[in-house]
Amino acid sequence: MAIPFLSDISGKSATFAGSITTNLSSEGTYFTGGSGGIRQLSITSGTNTSAHALHTFNIASSNGKYEFDVNGTTELSLDSSIATFAGNVLVGGATQFSSSALCVDSSTTNVVATFKSTDNQAWIAVMDDDSGTYGALLGTDTDEGQEIVFANNAATKRFWID
């Protein structure tokens, strides 16, 4: 049923009291707002593992960015290259933090995290406010046959296990 006074509100504002519900019985677009492909936000429904199980939020902009605010403070922002979290991050079944900003709970899986490089070396840096470029490094160098390597803040290897 069309609402006569809402048939064309292009270039105008509309204010609604209460909730707005969009029901889709098939895949499609719930909402599109903005102007053309420059500053447009769209929310669509699709299928991944089951019908209507995929929901996509798309920002059509070369500088598109999502911000999720709580009480006027940005807690999470996403753009094409980075996700920024304002607080602690829980991954997997993690439910609480001791004093760490990242908590990963792998449940019954023994390998909790994987850090992969596409060349012959991979490093994890541990840094404080005075660490210099790298801090303390823990890594691997397969070309040298060094399965576990410790290096200093200048990336100079100090200890390794073959």
Salt bridges, closest charged atoms under 4 A:
GLU67 OE2 - LYS65 NZ 3.71
ASP141 OD2 - LYS157 NZ 2.43
